[in-house]
Amino acid sequence: MKEIEQSSIYNQSLFATAVKLGIADKDSPLFIQNLVMNRVASFINQYKTINGKISETLIIGKFNSEKDKIIEAFTKTYAFSEAFYEEAYVRLKKYHRENNSWQDLFTEIVEEESHFCEIFVRLIEEETGKLITSPEQLQKVTGIYEINGTWEGDQEISKELKKQTMKALATAEIEDTFARAMEHRYYEVLTACLKTGGKYKDLLEIKPSLFYLGESYQEETIKKVLCIYYSLWDPTDIRPDIKTIAEAIEAPYSVVLSAKTN
């Protein structure tokens, strides 16, 4: 598995998604800068309408200093999430078709991204025709029993200890991948429930055990869904207020309020 900055497939998918959503020019890889400047331009226009004059240099400086927050907010939108998933699925499927190795594909999975993990499991299910229901099954199907690690002081570590470590690392990463994949599926079903008019009580009836997850996943996943679906993360507050959302889905005010900081 890779960190985000190490995954070429992740970065290619990210850029392609930005192009599709009209945020980047297909001939320029500098879509992050474009994204920031678009937000700057929008803010400047809004501010001018209200206050007249403004120092654009100061605003640009402020937005550049908060670039990471702007990018994070953008990638949390549901439109982006849906488009990014499809783009990543196509690219990961193509990569596997060309390499024909679950081990090779696993090295391209970004561990922080649950949808990458879900795509990995989905591709295995599509090829084998079997539903993956446990990390043990996932490990058996992929044959990933060892993962190379980085070592310090090679001469002092026995081959046997290295082998044990590589096995433990493989098991831990497979377990994490399975959990993140199932969490993504749970999240998508909860979101679909809201999109079709579901209430908070309906969300509670969708148990994480249906996705081979422990009950501890329910509260935090529901909060995550509410946060993203209703754009509670949006610093501009261009959304219904907390009370309105709580009344609409018949949820306790405290639940929606806590979802805002999720």
N, C-alpha and C positions, 0 to 999 in steps of 0.2 A: 504494500500500500504506500501511497505517496502523500506528502504535504501538498497543499494547493499550488504553491509556487513551483513545484517540481513536475506537475502533471501537464503535459502538452495538450492532451485531449480535453482536460478541464478548461484550459485557457482558450483553446480553439472553440469550444462549445460556448464559452462565455462571450467571446467576441461575435460569433455567428448569431447568437441570440440578440445581442445589442443591435446588430445590423437589421435583423428582422423586425425589431421593435422601433426602428427608426432613430436610434440613439447614436449610432455610429455610421460613418461612411465606409462602405465595403472596401474602399481603396486605402483606408487609413487604419492602422492598428491602434491609434491613439484615442480609442473610444472613452477611456476613463477621463481624459482631459476634456473631451467633448461633453461628457455627462456633467462634469463639474461646471463647465462654462455655460451649459444650457440652464442649469439650476441658478447660476449667478445671474444670467440675463433675465430669467423669470423673476427673480427676487428684486433686481434693480427696477424692472418695469412696475412691479407692484408697489415698491417703496416710493418711486417717483410720483405715482398716482396720489399717494397719501401725503407725502411730505415735500414734494417739489424737488429741490436740489439734493444731491447726494454725491459723496466721493466714491466713484466707481473703483478706484484703486484700493481704498480701504475694504470695500465689499469683496473684491476679488481676493485680497489677502486673507480675509476671514474665511472665505469658502475653501481656499487652498489649504488652510490650516485644519479644516474639518473634512478634508477629502474622504478619509476612510469612513466617516459617519455617513456621508452622502452616498457612497457606494454601497454601504451596508443597507441603508434604507431602500435604495433602488432594488437590490437583490432580494429584499423581503416581500416585494409586491407579488401578488398571486399570478398576475399576468406573466411576470418574468419567470416565476417558478415553473409554470406549465410549459412555457416555450423552451426553457433551459433543459427540462427533463427530456423532451422530445429530441432536442438537438444532441444531447449527450447519449441518448439511447441509440440513435443512428450511428454515431461515431464509435461507440464502444462495440456495437454489433459488427460493424465493418472491421474493426481492429481484431476481434476474435475470429472472424471469418478468414482473415489474412494470416493469422498466427496459429489458430486451431489449438490453443493451449489455455486452460483455465488458470494455470499458474502465471502465464504471461499477462493475461487480462487482469488478474488480481493485482499485479504491480501497478496498474493504471488507475485503480480505484482510489479515490480521494477519501481518506478516512473520516474527515470532518463532515462530508456531504452525504446525508442519508439517502438521497435519490440515486447517487452513484452506487451505493451498496444495494439498493433495491433493484437497480438495473442489472447488476451482477447476478443476483439471485433469479431475476426474471429470465435472463438469457439462458441460464442453466435449466430452468423449468421448461422453457420453450424447446430447448434441444433434447432434453431427456423425456419430456412428456410427463414428468412427475412433480408433484407439489413438494417443495422443501419446507419441512416442518420443524427442523431442529438444527443447531449448529453441528451436531455430530453427523447428521445426514449430509449437510453442506460440505463438511470436510471429507467425507467418504467419496462423494461424487466428484469433487474437484481433485482429490488426491494431494491436497496441500497439507502436508504433515511436517514440513520444515520450512523455515524462512531464515535466510541469512541475516545476521545482525552485524553491528560494527563492534570491533573488539579493541581493547587497549591492552598492551602488554601481551601480545599473542603467545610469546614463548612460555608464559607462566600459566596459560590455560590449557588444560588437557583436551584432547579431541573428544573424549567422552562428555566432558562438561559442556563443550561447545554444542555437541549434538543435542544434549538435553535442553540447553537454552533455546536452540533453534526450534525444537519441538514445542516447547512451552510458548514461544513467541507465535508460532503458527496457530496453535489452539486459541490463544488469547485474541488474535486478530480475526480469526474465523468467527469466534463467538461475538465479537464486537460488530463485525459486518452483518451477521444474521440479525442481531438486535436492532441495528440501525435500519436495516431493510424492512423489518416488520413494523418498526415505529413509523416509517414513511407510509406504509400501506394503511396503518391505523389512522394516521394524520389525514390521508386523502379521503378515507371513508367518512371521517368526522366532518371534513370540509364539504363533501358532497351532501351530507345531511343538512348542513346550514344552507347550502345553495338551493335546496329543494323545500325550504321553509321549516326545517326542523327547529325545535326548541331545545333549551338546555337539558330538559328531562330526557329528550331523545338522544342527546349526546351521551348522557350517563348510562343509557341502556346498551350502548355499543361498547362491549367489554374488551379490554386489551387481550384477554385470554383467547379471543377469536383469532388473534394474530400471534399466538404463542408467546405473549408477553405477560409479565407479572402485573398485578393490580396497581403497583406503585406508578405505572406509566400513565394511568388515567388522568389524574389531576393536572400534571404538567403538560401533557399532550393537548388536553382540552384548552388550557390557557394559551398554548402556542397557537392553536387554531384560531381562537378568538382574536388574539393579537394581530395575526396576519390577515385574517379574513376581513376584519373591520378597520385595518390600518391603524391600530392603536399606537404603533410605534412612530407614526408620522409626527415630526416635531412642529409641523405647520397647523396641526389640529383641523385639517380640512376633512372632517368626518363627523358623524353624529356624536353627541356627547355620551359619556359613560352611562348616565341614567337612561337615556333613550334606548341605547343598545340593550341594557339590562331588561328594560320593560319589553322590548321587541322579542327577545328570546326567553322571557320569563325566567331570568337567572338572578341570583342574589347580586346586589350592587357590588358587594365586596369581591365576588368572583371576577367580574369584568374589570374592576379596578386593579386587582392583582395581576390580571392578564396583561394590562398595559405595560407593566414593568418586566414582563417575561422575556 
